[in-house]
Amino acid sequence: MGLVFVANKLAVPRSLGEWVKQIAHGDHASRAKMTEMIEMLYWLNKAKDLESKVKECIVCFQAGKNLHSVIPQNEKNKLPVTERPLELLQIDFFGPIIDEKGKKKQKLVCVDNHSK
């Protein structure tokens, strides 16, 4: 039995495609990393199959790895509209700030989403 090459890449029979995708996605790699890992392999619709593998992975979805495919670009990081003050606070650290003694300090900043 010989090997079949397409465009200098080893052709993977359809019957082994799912196995190869599972191996490549074993550590929940992104589509780009999976493509890089198996760039020497060829099968029809490989890019589409790899994209589907990542989109359908429940572990990746729960970890937020494939949210870009679920949330439209204009909805990312959008905060809800609040109806009254103190309903939604945004809290973060600001700094480092050098004080008068030359020491680095951080400031805790709190912004009320309703009144900002």
Kinemage of the C-alpha trace (Angstrom):
@kinemage 1
@onewidth
@group {chain A} dominant
@subgroup {mainchain}
@vectorlist {calphas} color= white
{ca met a 1} P 0.000 0.000 0.000
{ca gly a 2} L 1.480 3.353 -1.009
{ca leu a 3} L 1.129 6.888 0.233
{ca val a 4} L -0.846 9.514 -1.684
{ca phe a 5} L 0.333 13.124 -1.812
{ca val a 6} L -1.677 16.162 -2.881
{ca ala a 7} L 0.254 19.415 -3.392
{ca asn a 8} L 3.222 17.923 -1.486
{ca lys a 9} L 1.016 17.056 1.489
{ca leu a 10} L 0.151 13.581 2.739
{ca ala a 11} L -3.480 12.808 1.904
{ca val a 12} L -5.519 11.664 4.902
{ca pro a 13} L -8.370 9.269 4.122
{ca arg a 14} L -11.804 10.546 5.235
{ca ser a 15} L -12.011 7.575 7.606
{ca leu a 16} L -9.033 8.943 9.590
{ca gly a 17} L -9.996 12.622 9.475
{ca glu a 18} L -11.874 12.635 12.791
{ca trp a 19} L -9.008 10.819 14.515
{ca val a 20} L -6.471 13.363 13.219
{ca lys a 21} L -8.693 16.278 14.342
{ca gln a 22} L -9.058 14.725 17.799
{ca ile a 23} L -5.290 14.292 18.161
{ca ala a 24} L -4.596 17.858 16.938
{ca his a 25} L -7.221 19.316 19.283
{ca gly a 26} L -6.179 17.147 22.240
{ca asp a 27} L -4.962 20.085 24.345
{ca his a 28} L -7.793 22.288 23.042
{ca ala a 29} L -5.600 24.116 20.559
{ca ser a 30} L -7.051 26.899 18.427
{ca arg a 31} L -7.827 26.401 14.761
{ca ala a 32} L -4.633 28.258 13.846
{ca lys a 33} L -2.477 26.029 16.065
{ca met a 34} L -4.192 22.896 14.789
{ca thr a 35} L -3.572 24.022 11.193
{ca glu a 36} L 0.092 24.611 11.990
{ca met a 37} L 0.400 21.194 13.684
{ca ile a 38} L -0.981 19.281 10.732
{ca glu a 39} L 0.091 21.531 7.862
{ca met a 40} L 1.829 18.582 6.162
{ca leu a 41} L -1.507 16.731 5.897
{ca tyr a 42} L -4.249 17.198 3.305
{ca trp a 43} L -7.917 16.367 3.125
{ca leu a 44} L -10.819 18.009 1.410
{ca asn a 45} L -12.306 20.896 3.476
{ca lys a 46} L -9.578 20.638 6.142
{ca ala a 47} L -9.815 24.319 7.183
{ca lys a 48} L -13.609 24.108 7.525
{ca asp a 49} L -13.363 20.848 9.494
{ca leu a 50} L -10.814 22.327 11.919
{ca glu a 51} L -12.944 25.443 12.453
{ca ser a 52} L -15.972 23.237 13.207
{ca lys a 53} L -13.943 21.143 15.661
{ca val a 54} L -13.029 24.226 17.708
{ca lys a 55} L -16.532 25.768 17.528
{ca glu a 56} L -18.189 22.526 18.659
{ca cys a 57} L -15.789 21.847 21.563
{ca ile a 58} L -17.729 22.257 24.804
{ca val a 59} L -14.565 22.586 26.915
{ca cys a 60} L -13.278 25.405 24.681
{ca phe a 61} L -16.666 27.124 24.818
{ca gln a 62} L -16.809 26.911 28.626
{ca ala a 63} L -13.293 28.344 28.845
{ca gly a 64} L -14.308 31.210 26.538
{ca lys a 65} L -11.805 30.229 23.844
{ca asn a 66} L -14.280 30.384 20.998
{ca leu a 67} L -16.537 33.224 22.087
{ca his a 68} L -15.420 35.304 19.120
{ca ser a 69} L -17.362 32.915 16.931
{ca val a 70} L -20.508 33.215 19.076
{ca ile a 71} L -20.568 36.912 20.009
{ca pro a 72} L -20.806 39.418 17.140
{ca gln a 73} L -17.918 41.923 16.991
{ca asn a 74} L -20.113 44.905 17.908
{ca glu a 75} L -21.446 43.100 21.016
{ca lys a 76} L -18.079 42.233 22.604
{ca asn a 77} L -17.320 43.916 25.921
{ca lys a 78} L -20.621 45.787 25.815
{ca leu a 79} L -21.900 46.703 29.257
{ca pro a 80} L -25.598 46.567 30.055
{ca val a 81} L -27.533 49.813 30.366
{ca thr a 82} L -28.340 50.494 33.997
{ca glu a 83} L -31.502 52.090 35.357
{ca arg a 84} L -30.170 53.622 38.579
{ca pro a 85} L -26.876 54.564 40.277
{ca leu a 86} L -24.798 51.872 41.997
{ca glu a 87} L -26.437 49.126 39.962
{ca leu a 88} L -23.157 48.336 38.171
{ca leu a 89} L -19.728 49.326 39.423
{ca gln a 90} L -16.487 48.952 37.501
{ca ile a 91} L -13.485 48.481 39.783
{ca asp a 92} L -9.852 48.342 38.691
{ca phe a 93} L -6.342 49.233 39.783
{ca phe a 94} L -4.611 52.282 38.311
{ca gly a 95} L -0.857 52.583 38.324
{ca pro a 96} L 1.872 52.287 39.118
{ca ile a 97} L 2.050 55.851 40.406
{ca ile a 98} L 5.328 57.122 41.853
{ca asp a 99} L 4.714 58.909 45.147
{ca glu a 100} L 6.774 61.788 46.605
{ca lys a 101} L 9.205 59.278 48.182
{ca gly a 102} L 9.784 57.514 44.839
{ca lys a 103} L 7.773 54.417 45.752
{ca lys a 104} L 5.435 52.745 43.293
{ca lys a 105} L 1.827 52.709 44.420
{ca gln a 106} L -1.469 51.494 42.964
{ca lys a 107} L -4.792 53.298 43.256
{ca leu a 108} L -8.097 51.467 43.419
{ca val a 109} L -10.568 53.181 41.091
{ca cys a 110} L -14.324 52.654 41.201
{ca val a 111} L -16.673 54.015 38.522
{ca asp a 112} L -20.448 53.882 38.677
{ca asn a 113} L -21.567 52.732 35.231
{ca his a 114} L -24.823 54.699 35.440
{ca ser a 115} L -23.349 58.116 36.175
{ca lys a 116} L -20.106 57.985 34.196
